[in-house]
Each structure stands twice: as structure tokens, then as C-alpha cells.
Amino acid sequence: MSETLVTGVIIFLIIAVRGFQFWKRYGHDHGELKSIVSTIEKGYKANKRVFGSKPLNVRSVINNHEESWKLKSTMDVMKILESQHPCDGIVYFEDSNKDGIHLVFTITEHNNNEIMNISAMNGTSVISEGEFNMDHESPTGVFRIINALLEERTKKEELDDLFKN
């Protein structure tokens, strides 16, 4: 019985290695995979740097309904963005509202596809923006914009702290 098990494991490993080699060569777009891994890595670093052990309190106005949120990660920002469909919304990351760091977004439906337009803003300056088909694209682009916004917010806080001392 152990010989049969060993033979089965060896055959499985050979098939798995051959399958992986085939997939690696033909099965995916390397650029897309690198982009996803890079975004996940940046998201992890942003989460660690921005949130640390303390949550971030933000305020959203979505379809004229105001709500407060406690964020512990970039995934929590994504939950806000996906909380209502279709919608127009703003997420304020500072008390200064539109004069500070904020996200402006709309989610509409076109031909049974959910389209998100999103802009990361610092006052009236655009940090990053994009349009994404949420039904056919990975959320990588949205996370890139969220990460850019959080990095800008962190830089701004560091400068504020520097000038307070």
C-alpha cells in the first residue's frame, strides 16, 4: 500500500510541476500579475504605516446620506465605496472636508456593468483618478488610488507634526 501511495504522490507532483510550467508560460499575463502583487504589497505597507494600531475616523456623504466610519485598513475604504449602488459620494479623511484629503466617486451602471469613477483629492488638487469597470476588472486600480490618497495623507500629517514641534 505504501508503494502505491508513493507512486501516486510522485505522479501527482510530476503533473503539478508540468501544469505549473505550462501555466507560467501560457496561462496568464505577467504584467497583470506583477501589478496585482505590487498593489497588494503597497496596500500592506500603507495599512501598516497609516493605520498602525489605531483606527482612522472618516466621514462619508453618499447619495446625500452622511455616515461616520472607523477604518482599520484599505479594505474598509473599499467597503465604503461599495456600500451603495448606484451612487455619488465623497469620503472625507480630514475635518476640513473638501479643503482636505478626500475621495470623490460615482458608481453607475452601463450595459449591466458597474462603472466606478474615482478621484483622490487634496483640496482641489487631484492626487490620482481613474475609471474602472468593476464587473470586468480587478479592483487593483481602485486600491492604487486609495493607496495614493493614504500616502498623501500620511505625508501631510508628517509635515504638520514637523511644524508643530
C-alpha positions in Angstrom: 0.0 0.0 0.0 2.8 2.4 0.8 4.4 1.8 -2.7 1.0 2.7 -4.3 0.8 5.9 -2.2 4.4 6.9 -3.0 3.8 6.2 -6.7 0.6 8.3 -6.6 2.4 11.2 -4.9 5.2 11.1 -7.4 2.8 11.1 -10.4 0.8 14.0 -8.8 4.0 16.0 -8.3 5.1 15.5 -11.9 1.7 16.5 -13.2 1.6 19.5 -10.8 5.1 20.7 -11.9 4.2 20.3 -15.6 0.9 22.1 -15.1 2.6 24.9 -13.3 5.3 25.2 -16.1 2.5 25.3 -18.7 0.5 27.9 -16.8 3.6 30.0 -16.2 4.4 30.0 -19.9 1.0 30.4 -21.4 -1.7 30.8 -18.8 -1.6 34.4 -17.6 -0.4 37.9 -18.3 2.9 38.5 -16.3 2.3 42.3 -16.3 -1.2 41.9 -14.7 0.2 39.5 -12.1 3.1 41.8 -11.2 0.6 44.8 -11.0 -1.6 42.9 -8.6 1.3 41.7 -6.4 2.7 45.3 -6.4 -0.6 46.8 -5.4 -1.1 44.2 -2.6 2.5 45.0 -1.3 1.9 48.7 -1.4 -1.5 48.2 0.3 0.1 46.2 3.1 2.8 48.9 3.6 0.1 51.7 3.5 -2.0 49.8 6.1 1.0 49.4 8.4 2.1 53.0 8.0 -1.3 54.7 8.1 -3.3 52.7 10.5 -0.7 51.0 12.7 -2.7 50.1 15.8 -5.1 53.0 15.7 -8.2 53.2 13.5 -8.8 56.2 11.3 -12.1 58.1 11.7 -13.6 59.3 8.4 -16.9 60.7 7.3 -18.8 59.8 4.1 -21.7 61.5 2.3 -23.2 59.0 -0.2 -26.4 59.9 -2.0 -26.9 62.8 0.4 -26.7 60.4 3.4 -23.9 61.2 5.9 -22.2 58.5 7.9 -19.1 58.1 10.2 -16.7 55.1 9.8 -13.8 53.7 11.7 -11.2 52.4 9.3 -8.6 49.8 10.1 -7.4 49.0 6.6 -7.7 49.9 2.9 -10.3 47.2 2.6 -12.6 49.3 4.9 -12.3 52.1 2.4 -13.4 49.7 -0.3 -16.4 48.7 1.8 -17.5 52.4 2.0 -17.1 52.7 -1.8 -19.2 49.6 -2.4 -21.9 50.4 0.3 -24.5 51.6 -2.2 -25.1 51.2 -5.9 -25.6 53.4 -8.0 -24.3 56.4 -6.0 -22.5 59.6 -5.8 -20.2 60.0 -2.8 -17.4 61.7 -1.0 -15.3 60.2 1.8 -13.6 62.9 3.9 -10.3 61.9 5.6 -9.9 65.3 7.4 -12.2 67.7 9.3 -11.6 70.3 6.6 -13.9 68.4 4.2 -13.3 69.5 0.6 -10.3 71.6 1.5 -8.5 68.5 2.9 -7.8 64.9 1.8 -10.9 63.2 0.3 -12.2 60.7 -2.2 -14.9 61.7 -4.7 -16.6 58.8 -6.5 -19.6 57.7 -8.6 -20.8 54.3 -9.4 -23.2 54.0 -12.3 -24.5 51.1 -14.4 -23.9 50.9 -18.1 -25.0 47.8 -20.1 -25.2 45.7 -17.0 -21.7 46.8 -16.0 -20.9 48.7 -12.8 -18.6 51.6 -13.6 -16.7 53.4 -10.9 -15.2 56.9 -11.4 -12.9 57.8 -8.5 -10.7 60.7 -7.7 -8.3 61.1 -4.8 -8.1 64.8 -3.9 -6.1 67.1 -1.7 -8.3 70.2 -1.7 -8.9 71.0 -5.3 -5.7 69.2 -6.5 -6.1 65.7 -8.0 -3.7 63.1 -6.4 -4.9 60.3 -8.6 -8.0 59.3 -10.6 -9.5 56.6 -12.8 -12.5 54.9 -14.3 -13.0 51.2 -13.6 -15.4 48.5 -14.8 -16.0 46.7 -11.5 -17.6 43.7 -13.2 -14.7 43.0 -15.6 -11.6 44.5 -14.0 -9.8 43.6 -10.8 -10.1 46.2 -8.1 -6.3 46.8 -8.3 -6.7 50.2 -9.9 -9.1 51.4 -7.2 -6.7 50.2 -4.5 -3.8 52.1 -6.2 -5.9 55.3 -5.9 -6.8 54.6 -2.3 -3.1 53.9 -1.5 -2.0 57.1 -3.2 -4.6 59.1 -1.1 -3.4 57.4 2.1 0.2 58.1 1.3 -0.6 61.8 0.6 -2.5 62.0 3.9 0.5 60.4 5.8 2.9 62.9 4.2 0.6 65.8 5.1 0.4 64.6 8.7 4.2 64.2 8.9 4.6 67.8 7.7 2.0 69.1 10.2 3.8 67.2 13.0 7.1 68.7 11.9 5.9 72.2 12.1 4.0 71.7 15.4 7.3 71.0 17.1 
